[in-house]
Amino acid sequence: MDIGIISMRYAKALMEYAKSTGTEDRLYAEMRMLSRSFEKHPDLRTALENPILPVQEKFSLICTAAVGEVPAECELTRFVALVLKNRREAFLQYICLGFLELYRKSRHIGVAKLTTAVPVSHEIGERIRNSASHLLHATMELQTEVDPSIEGGFIFDINDFRLDASIATQLKRVKQQFIDKNRRIV
C-alpha cells in the first residue's frame, strides 16, 4: 500500500467535507494542533498503531491531541470515527499533513521557519512575515525556533527554499576552503 495515496484520499475527502459544511478554518486549526502533537510526542503514533489499545481510547486520545480539553466538534469526531472504523489510524499523521497542504494551497498560504541563536522579538518576526508575504503575494505563517548551535545569524526556510546565514555554516565553509587548499599544496 502506498501511504501517500491513502493519506491524500482521506485528506481530500476531509477538505471537501469541510468546504461543504463551511468549517474548513476550524478544521485547519484542529489539524494543525494534531500535527504539532504528532511532532512533539512521537509516542502518540506508536500508541495509535498499538492493536491492544481499544478504539474508544484511541478516539479520545486523538480528540485530546487535536483540541485539548475542549470537546471536539462534530466534523472532527465524525472524521476520526471514520478513520478508526476503517483501521487507518496509522496514516493519521500523513492525513493531517495532506489536509494542511491542501488547505494552504486553496488559501494561498506559505510556510516559513526562522531559526536563530537567540529569541527574536515579536516585532521582528512580524516584519519578516510581512516582507515574505509581500514578496510572495501570499499569506505567510512564520514559525520561529531557537537553536544555539548555529552560534549566530539565522536560517530562514520558506516553502522549499533555505537561506542559511548562520555563523556555524560560514565557519564550516571556511574550514572546507582551508582543507581544499591544503590538499592542492600537498
Secondary structure by P-SEA (a helix, b strand, c coil): ccaaaaaaaaaaaaaaaaaaaccaaaaaaaaaaaaaaaaaccaaaaaaacccccaaaaaaaaaaaacccccccaaaaaaaaaaaaaccccaaaaaaaaaaaaaaaaabbbbbbbbccccccaaaaaaaaaaaaaaacbbbbbbbbbbccccccbbbbcccbbbbbcaaaaaaaaaaaaaaaaaaac
